Amino acid sequence: MICLFLRFNASIRQIEAELDLSYKTVRQRVERSGKALDAPSLTLFGPAEIDRVYVPAGLKGREHDQKARLRVLSTRGRGSYDGDKPPVFALVDRGNSQRFVVPAKSADKSTAQSLLADHEEKPLTVYTDGFRAYDPLENDDAFTGECVVHGDGEYTDGYVHVNTCESHIEESRKTS
């Protein structure tokens, strides 16, 4: 019911008056609904690939009346949600050929584990590219992990690759 009011841009005070609930209750339910909408629910059925990219977002200092921002002013690292390049994860379920593109606030181990948490196969085989956020999956009994290390020039080793994720991300970029 609260989601219906939010869809029509009603304020928490308006919802409070309409539903005869306390402000605190309405605020907690709105926050809970927001978290539920923020976290995608993915059910994986077979072996899965996971990869991440950092997608440039926004104008990045290139407004019409300004010069482009100098590279020297950018922050070091791979990118962040608050900065220029938020992380975007791609997941491919090899069990049923479903593909997912999921924007995230950070590219860390908790994000990777939460994206892979709901799976039918026990343990779930996960193919990765050797990014350090995937390292904790090796110690988790719910997953068996195999990886290729792009930094060592390794891109495929039989069934072990993330090429499907990478091609899906490139296709997504072309259509957006």
C-alpha positions as CSV (number, residue, x, y, z in Angstrom):
1,M,0.0,0.0,0.0
2,I,2.8,2.4,0.9
3,C,4.5,1.7,-2.5
4,L,1.3,2.8,-4.2
5,F,1.4,6.2,-2.4
6,L,5.1,6.6,-3.2
7,R,4.4,6.0,-6.8
8,F,2.2,9.1,-6.8
9,N,5.0,11.1,-5.0
10,A,3.1,11.4,-1.7
11,S,5.2,12.6,1.2
12,I,5.6,10.6,4.4
13,R,3.3,13.1,6.2
14,Q,0.6,12.6,3.6
15,I,0.8,8.8,3.9
16,E,0.8,9.1,7.7
17,A,-2.5,11.1,7.5
18,E,-4.1,8.8,4.9
19,L,-3.3,5.5,6.6
20,D,-3.6,6.7,10.2
21,L,-0.1,5.4,11.1
22,S,2.7,7.1,13.0
23,Y,5.4,9.0,11.2
24,K,8.0,6.6,12.5
25,T,6.2,3.5,11.2
26,V,5.6,5.0,7.8
27,R,9.3,6.1,7.5
28,Q,10.5,2.6,8.5
29,R,8.2,1.0,6.0
30,V,9.3,3.4,3.2
31,E,13.0,2.7,4.0
32,R,12.3,-1.1,4.1
33,S,10.6,-0.8,0.7
34,G,13.4,1.2,-0.7
35,K,16.0,-1.4,0.4
36,A,13.9,-4.2,-1.1
37,L,13.7,-2.3,-4.4
38,D,17.4,-1.5,-4.3
39,A,18.5,-5.1,-3.9
40,P,17.7,-7.3,-6.9
41,S,16.5,-10.9,-6.4
42,L,18.4,-13.3,-8.6
43,T,18.0,-17.0,-8.5
44,L,20.8,-18.9,-10.2
45,F,20.2,-22.5,-11.3
46,G,23.5,-23.6,-12.7
47,P,27.1,-22.7,-13.0
48,A,27.4,-18.9,-13.1
49,E,29.8,-16.2,-14.5
50,I,30.3,-12.9,-12.7
51,D,32.2,-9.9,-13.9
52,R,32.1,-6.2,-13.2
53,V,32.8,-3.0,-15.2
54,Y,32.9,0.6,-14.2
55,V,30.6,2.7,-16.3
56,P,31.2,6.4,-16.8
57,A,28.1,8.4,-15.6
58,G,27.2,12.0,-15.8
59,L,28.9,15.0,-17.4
60,K,32.2,14.7,-15.5
61,G,33.0,18.4,-15.8
62,R,32.2,18.6,-19.5
63,E,29.4,21.1,-19.4
64,H,28.7,23.3,-22.4
65,D,30.6,26.3,-21.1
66,Q,33.5,24.5,-19.5
67,K,36.5,22.6,-20.7
68,A,36.7,18.8,-20.0
69,R,38.1,18.0,-16.6
70,L,41.8,17.2,-16.5
71,R,42.8,13.6,-15.8
72,V,45.0,14.8,-13.0
73,L,41.9,15.8,-11.0
74,S,40.3,12.3,-11.0
75,T,40.7,10.0,-8.1
76,R,42.8,6.9,-8.1
77,G,41.2,3.5,-8.2
78,R,38.7,1.6,-10.2
79,G,35.7,3.9,-9.8
80,S,33.0,4.4,-7.3
81,Y,29.3,5.1,-7.0
82,D,29.9,8.6,-5.7
83,G,32.5,9.4,-8.3
84,D,32.5,9.2,-12.0
85,K,32.3,5.5,-12.6
86,P,29.9,3.3,-10.6
87,P,30.4,-0.4,-10.7
88,V,28.0,-2.6,-12.7
89,F,28.0,-6.4,-12.3
90,A,27.1,-8.8,-15.0
91,L,25.9,-12.3,-14.1
92,V,25.3,-15.1,-16.5
93,D,23.5,-18.2,-15.3
94,R,24.9,-21.0,-17.5
95,G,22.1,-23.3,-16.2
96,N,19.3,-21.5,-17.9
97,S,21.1,-18.9,-20.0
98,Q,19.7,-15.9,-18.1
99,R,21.7,-12.7,-18.0
100,F,21.6,-10.0,-15.5
101,V,23.2,-6.5,-15.4
102,V,23.1,-5.1,-11.9
103,P,24.4,-1.6,-10.9
104,A,26.0,-1.5,-7.5
105,K,27.2,1.0,-5.0
106,S,30.5,-0.8,-4.4
107,A,32.5,-3.6,-6.0
108,D,33.4,-5.5,-2.8
109,K,33.1,-9.0,-1.4
110,S,29.7,-8.4,0.3
111,T,28.2,-7.2,-3.0
112,A,29.5,-10.2,-4.9
113,Q,28.3,-12.6,-2.2
114,S,24.8,-11.0,-2.0
115,L,24.4,-11.2,-5.8
116,L,25.3,-14.9,-5.8
117,A,23.5,-15.8,-2.6
118,D,20.2,-17.2,-4.0
119,H,21.1,-20.3,-6.0
120,E,19.6,-23.8,-6.5
121,E,22.8,-25.7,-7.2
122,K,24.7,-26.6,-4.0
123,P,27.5,-25.7,-4.2
124,L,27.3,-23.2,-7.0
125,T,30.2,-23.2,-9.4
126,V,31.2,-19.6,-10.1
127,Y,33.6,-18.5,-12.9
128,T,35.4,-15.2,-12.3
129,D,38.2,-13.1,-13.6
130,G,40.4,-13.2,-10.5
131,F,39.2,-9.8,-9.1
132,R,40.1,-9.8,-5.4
133,A,36.5,-9.2,-4.2
134,Y,35.7,-12.8,-5.4
135,D,38.5,-14.3,-3.2
136,P,36.2,-14.9,-0.2
137,L,34.0,-17.2,-2.4
138,E,36.8,-19.8,-2.3
139,N,36.4,-20.1,1.5
140,D,32.6,-20.3,1.4
141,D,31.2,-23.9,1.3
142,A,28.2,-22.6,-0.8
143,F,30.5,-21.9,-3.8
144,T,33.2,-23.6,-5.8
145,G,35.2,-21.0,-7.7
146,E,37.4,-21.1,-10.8
147,C,39.0,-18.1,-12.3
148,V,41.0,-16.8,-15.2
149,V,43.5,-14.0,-14.5
150,H,43.4,-11.4,-17.3
151,G,46.5,-9.7,-15.9
152,D,48.5,-12.9,-16.6
153,G,47.1,-13.0,-20.2
154,E,44.7,-15.8,-19.4
155,Y,41.2,-15.3,-20.9
156,T,39.8,-18.8,-21.2
157,D,40.7,-22.3,-19.8
158,G,38.2,-24.7,-21.3
159,Y,34.9,-24.0,-19.6
160,V,36.5,-21.4,-17.3
161,H,35.9,-17.9,-18.7
162,V,33.8,-14.7,-18.2
163,N,33.5,-14.0,-21.9
164,T,29.7,-14.3,-21.9
165,C,29.5,-11.6,-19.2
166,E,31.9,-9.3,-21.1
167,S,30.0,-9.7,-24.4
168,H,26.7,-9.1,-22.7
169,I,28.1,-5.9,-21.1
170,E,29.4,-4.7,-24.5
171,E,26.0,-5.4,-26.1
172,S,24.3,-3.5,-23.2
173,R,26.6,-0.5,-23.8
174,K,25.7,-0.4,-27.5
175,T,22.0,-0.3,-26.9
176,S,22.1,2.3,-24.1
